[in-house]
Amino acid sequence: MNVVDAFERDCISRLGILPKGIIHGDYNEGNIVVHPSGEHYGVYGVIDFADVHVSPYVFDVAMGITYMSLDCECFDYLLAGGHFLAGYLEERKLSELEWEVLRVAVTARFAQSVTIGWYTYFQDPSNTYVQTTQKKGWTQLRRFWETPSDELYAKWKDIIATYQTKENSS
């Protein structure tokens, strides 16, 4: 099975039952405003609301994880989802169904991003911005696709737990 077939099976077929609401639609590192908070940074705000629409919340989560993974240089990019979710889950919990479809939704967003980036560059080679995702995107897409959900989620949940432990000790 390929990514598109899995997305149709796991996500599209469940659109009617996935929790929905207003989502940002372009949640990426360029649209998050941060400020120094001790030795780390805190989220100060989010900008660029041109793509806001009603859709399953999990698609915004998948988009955030995808772009945080693409931009990740501090640690294994597969782990970026755990860090992203640690913050997200402070505001909104994921349903069991959302957890079921999350890895496929992230992988589909990777596929969409690298495919559209490649197509756009092919149409206009002077548009080097779209090459940003090409550098690591195909490799990351393949690795996300080949990593079983249970293995990926176990890593993410371990990371989420470290944030909860830090909060409880403060």
Disulfide bonds with the S-S distance in Angstrom:
none
